[in-house]
Amino acid sequence: MAQWKLAESTAGLRIEASEVRAMGEEGFTWAHLLYGKLGSVEVGLFYFPSRFDSAVDKSIIEELRTFGGNTGASISVNIWDPKDPQLQQALALLGLKTVPAVVLASGLKIAGMEPRGPAKTPLYSIVFDDSALLSDTKQFQTAVNAATDVLSRSNPKEITGYIRMQKAKDILGAVGKIAAAVRDEILRWKPKFGIPGGASVQVG
């Protein structure tokens, strides 16, 4: 199975082939790829733009850079390089079928997170790829703020368990414990909750 490592260019993140592999791990997932990036934060945010430098791309990148500048070191905001030769591999690792898309991943500094390496730590992601949401600046801002709140305040073991068992209603229930308004809005945003390895649940 191919192994990958993160690399940074002036245009953003990309992946490169790597021969490094930890002993005893059966499969390479986005947790292995992003584990180092997520080590010092509560939330890692990754934007995968289209290759058309569209108005939506420009707007989202500007919004996310502003968001990152105003949230401090607990949030890591990253733009993926659309010229990455291995872009399709990166998309596949994160379970993305289309771009543009925003991936928010739980970091190792979240309360209740127990880092035990990429294969055993209860990491999960929230993906927004609905074109109507991404093109609506106000709704997009609200969705990113809400997802960041959900990731930083929810119980990662609880959420990953619901994703693994494909229980969308229970995910909504857990989100409702944090903010009832978010639970109601999330149905319109149609996010995907996913765990490393490919399992995911679309909510909404």
N, C-alpha and C positions, 0 to 999 in steps of 0.2 A: 504494500500500500504506500502511496506517495506521502512524503513528509514535506511540510512547508514551514517557513519562518517569515515573520513580518519584516519588511524593509520600508524605509521612509525615503521619499524623494521630495523635491521641491513642489511637486504636483500632488503629493499626498501619499497615503499608504499603498503598498502593493505586497504581493507575496513572491517568495523565491523558493526554489527546491532546496531541501535540506536533508542531510543524511543522519541528523541527530535523532535518536529515538530512545525513550526511557525504557528500561527493562520492565518486562511484565505487562505492558500496556497493549491491548488488543487492537485498537483502532485509533486513527487520528481524526479529531473533531475540531470544531471551532474553539473549544475550551483549550486545547493544546496550543492552537495558534495565538489566542488572545490572552492566555493566562498571565504572561508577564505584563501586558498592557493593563490588565485589570487588577494587578496586585496592590496598587496604592490608591485605588479610587473606590467610590461607592457605585458609580455608574459609568460605563464606557459607551459612548455614542459614536456610531459609524455611519456616515452617509455615503451611499453609492450613487453617484450622479449618472445621468445618461451620457452618451458620447456625442451629444448634439449641442452642448453648452447652451441649453434652452433657458428661457426666462424663468422657468420653474427651478432649474438648477441654480441659477444665479441668486434667486430669491432665497432658496433654502440655505445655500452656503452662507450668505450674508446673515440670515437669521441665526444659524447655528454658531457662527463665529461670535456674534453678539451674545448669544446665550452662554457660550463657553467662557467668554470674558467676564460675565457677571455671576457665574456660579462658583468660581474658585476651584481649588485643587481637588475637591471631592468628585468632580465631574470631568471626564476626559472626552473632548470633542475631536473627532477625526474625520477627515475627508478622504475617500478612497480615490486613488489615481485612475481616471478613466482609461488611461493608456497602458495600464497594467497588462502585460502579455498573458498573464495567468488569471485574468479577471473572471473567466467562467469557472475556474477552479475555486476561487474565493467565494463566488456566489453559491456554488454548490455546497461548500462547507457550511455556509450560513443558512442554507435552505431557501435561498432567494431564487425566484424564477423570472423576475423582471426588475428593471431599474427604470426610474429612480426608486430608491428605497432607503429607509432609515432603520437601523438596528440599534436598539438600546439593550445593553447587556449588564447583568448584575456584576458588581465588583466585589473583591475580596474583603473590603472594609465595611461592608454592610453589617449591621448588628445582627447577630445570629448566624452569620456565615462561618463555617468551619473549614478553612482551607486544608485540603488533604491531597493536593495535586489535581491536575486537570481531569483525571478520570473519575474522581470521587467527590469533588466539591460540588454542592448543589447549585450550579450556575444555570441561569435561564435568560432568555432574551424576549424582547417585545419588538415586533416588526411592524412598521407602517409602510405599506406600498400602494394604498388606494389613491388613484390619481386625483380624485375629487378632494381628498383631504390634503394632499401634498400641494395642490394648487391654490388652496385657501389659506392665506397667511394667518389670519386670526385663529382659525380652527387648528392649524398646524402648531402654532405656538401653544395653544391650550393642551393639545394632545401630548406634545413633548414634555411640557411641565408635569402633566398628570402621570405619564409613564415613568418619569424620573422619580416622582413621589412614590408610586407603587413599588418600583424596584428598591428604593432606599428604605422603605418602611415595612414591606411585607416580610413574611417568614419564608425564606428561600426553600427550605425543606418542604413546606406545605405546598407552595406553588409548583415546584418541580414534580411533586407526587401527583398533583392533579393533572399536569401536562402528560405525565407518563401514562395515566389511566384515562386520558382523553375526556376529562370532566370539565367541560366549558362552564357549566352552571356553578360548579364549586369555585372555579377561578373568579367568576363574577362575584360570588359571595365573599371571597377573600378580599377582592378589590373594594367591595362595599363597606367592609370593616374600616378601611382607610378613609374613603370618601364616597358617600352615597351618590353624589353628583357625578363623580367619575364613572361609577358603575353604570349609570344611565347613559352617559355620553359614549362610553366605550363601544356600545352596540352600533353606533353610527360610524365610528372610526374603523371598524373591522380589523383590529390588530391580530397578529398571529403570535401566540406564546409558544416558544420552543425551547428545547433542551439540547445539549450537545449530542450528536449522533443521529439527528434527523426527526425525532418525534416532535410534533407540533399540533396546536389546536387553534383554529380560527374562532375568535369570539366576535359575534355580530354577523 
